[in-house]
Amino acid sequence: MSTSDIQDKYRNKVTLFIYWGLNVLVVLAAGIFLVWGDWQSAALTVLILLLMFIPFVLKGRYGLYIPFTLELWIVTFIFLTLFLGGIAHFYDWIPFWDKFLHFQSGFLLGVCGFVLIYLLNEHEKIHLNLSPGFVSLFAVTFSLSLGVVWEVVEFFGDMVFKTAYWQGVGVADTMWDLIADGLGALLMSIAGYFWMYRYKRLPFTPWPLRLLREKIKVTRQRIALEKSESRE
């Protein structure tokens, strides 16, 4: 399975409709806010749209390895968090919307942890051969660490702007947020562990391609060694 095969896995009419449909909804919302004269909401909506296009730009302009599944998840998470949660005020009138998003973010960041390990594995100057258990543990700690960083950002945001928008009811709310993050990350790490244990490779990664590259590298080294010995 090549890199392009994995990057395009699950890219079909349905997923593409969801991907571009979310972007279209944000564009329409920005237009409606402009018609209503709600300049602040319009500006925030445009900013959200730009954030949703970041994975697309990173893949197209800089060639960053992002599987389509992960890209769709990131776009959906931004839409649910910033657009529905912030602009549409889902945080205020849908119970546990915040906890649902924290659970999703924990899962998403766990996926990012697995992809990060893959990128390190693919680097020519870094040689890693990590066990499924260690990679799963890294995914959980990576996700929880970023979850803690986000809670710190929320705290300073409330301190600077003198609000309680992010922190809710205080320490208890923060702890439940981190628990939701941890549950999402734990679910992802368990799924990733059994994936690696069964297929002997990282999820979302072109393991056969990496193996082929290693064999080509070894073959080139052997040929170069034979040529140098024949010259002597």
NORZICOR-V837185 format. One record per residue. N is the residue number from 1. RES is the residue in three letters. SS is DSSP state (~ for helix, > for strand, _ for the rest). Layout:
BEGIN
n & res & ss
N & RES & SS
N & RES & SS
END
This chain:
BEGIN
n & res & ss
1 & MET & _
2 & SER & _
3 & THR & ~
4 & SER & ~
5 & ASP & ~
6 & ILE & ~
7 & GLN & ~
8 & ASP & _
9 & LYS & _
10 & TYR & _
11 & ARG & _
12 & ASN & _
13 & LYS & ~
14 & VAL & ~
15 & THR & ~
16 & LEU & ~
17 & PHE & ~
18 & ILE & ~
19 & TYR & ~
20 & TRP & ~
21 & GLY & ~
22 & LEU & ~
23 & ASN & ~
24 & VAL & ~
25 & LEU & ~
26 & VAL & ~
27 & VAL & ~
28 & LEU & ~
29 & ALA & ~
30 & ALA & ~
31 & GLY & ~
32 & ILE & ~
33 & PHE & ~
34 & LEU & ~
35 & VAL & ~
36 & TRP & ~
37 & GLY & _
38 & ASP & _
39 & TRP & ~
40 & GLN & ~
41 & SER & ~
42 & ALA & ~
43 & ALA & ~
44 & LEU & ~
45 & THR & ~
46 & VAL & ~
47 & LEU & ~
48 & ILE & ~
49 & LEU & ~
50 & LEU & ~
51 & LEU & ~
52 & MET & ~
53 & PHE & _
54 & ILE & ~
55 & PRO & ~
56 & PHE & ~
57 & VAL & ~
58 & LEU & ~
59 & LYS & ~
60 & GLY & ~
61 & ARG & ~
62 & TYR & ~
63 & GLY & _
64 & LEU & _
65 & TYR & _
66 & ILE & _
67 & PRO & _
68 & PHE & ~
69 & THR & ~
70 & LEU & ~
71 & GLU & ~
72 & LEU & ~
73 & TRP & ~
74 & ILE & ~
75 & VAL & ~
76 & THR & ~
77 & PHE & ~
78 & ILE & ~
79 & PHE & ~
80 & LEU & ~
81 & THR & ~
82 & LEU & ~
83 & PHE & ~
84 & LEU & ~
85 & GLY & ~
86 & GLY & ~
87 & ILE & ~
88 & ALA & _
89 & HIS & _
90 & PHE & ~
91 & TYR & ~
92 & ASP & ~
93 & TRP & ~
94 & ILE & _
95 & PRO & _
96 & PHE & _
97 & TRP & ~
98 & ASP & ~
99 & LYS & ~
100 & PHE & ~
101 & LEU & ~
102 & HIS & ~
103 & PHE & ~
104 & GLN & ~
105 & SER & ~
106 & GLY & ~
107 & PHE & ~
108 & LEU & ~
109 & LEU & ~
110 & GLY & ~
111 & VAL & ~
112 & CYS & ~
113 & GLY & ~
114 & PHE & ~
115 & VAL & ~
116 & LEU & ~
117 & ILE & ~
118 & TYR & ~
119 & LEU & ~
120 & LEU & ~
121 & ASN & ~
122 & GLU & ~
123 & HIS & _
124 & GLU & _
125 & LYS & _
126 & ILE & _
127 & HIS & _
128 & LEU & _
129 & ASN & _
130 & LEU & _
131 & SER & _
132 & PRO & ~
133 & GLY & ~
134 & PHE & ~
135 & VAL & ~
136 & SER & ~
137 & LEU & ~
138 & PHE & ~
139 & ALA & ~
140 & VAL & ~
141 & THR & ~
142 & PHE & ~
143 & SER & ~
144 & LEU & ~
145 & SER & ~
146 & LEU & ~
147 & GLY & ~
148 & VAL & ~
149 & VAL & ~
150 & TRP & ~
151 & GLU & ~
152 & VAL & ~
153 & VAL & ~
154 & GLU & ~
155 & PHE & ~
156 & PHE & ~
157 & GLY & ~
158 & ASP & ~
159 & MET & ~
160 & VAL & ~
161 & PHE & ~
162 & LYS & _
163 & THR & _
164 & ALA & _
165 & TYR & _
166 & TRP & _
167 & GLN & _
168 & GLY & _
169 & VAL & _
170 & GLY & _
171 & VAL & ~
172 & ALA & ~
173 & ASP & ~
174 & THR & ~
175 & MET & ~
176 & TRP & ~
177 & ASP & ~
178 & LEU & ~
179 & ILE & ~
180 & ALA & ~
181 & ASP & ~
182 & GLY & ~
183 & LEU & ~
184 & GLY & ~
185 & ALA & ~
186 & LEU & ~
187 & LEU & ~
188 & MET & ~
189 & SER & ~
190 & ILE & ~
191 & ALA & ~
192 & GLY & ~
193 & TYR & ~
194 & PHE & ~
195 & TRP & ~
196 & MET & ~
197 & TYR & ~
198 & ARG & ~
199 & TYR & ~
200 & LYS & _
201 & ARG & _
202 & LEU & _
203 & PRO & _
204 & PHE & _
205 & THR & _
206 & PRO & _
207 & TRP & ~
208 & PRO & ~
209 & LEU & ~
210 & ARG & ~
211 & LEU & ~
212 & LEU & ~
213 & ARG & ~
214 & GLU & ~
215 & LYS & ~
216 & ILE & ~
217 & LYS & ~
218 & VAL & ~
219 & THR & ~
220 & ARG & ~
221 & GLN & ~
222 & ARG & ~
223 & ILE & ~
224 & ALA & ~
225 & LEU & ~
226 & GLU & ~
227 & LYS & ~
228 & SER & ~
229 & GLU & ~
230 & SER & ~
231 & ARG & ~
232 & GLU & _
END
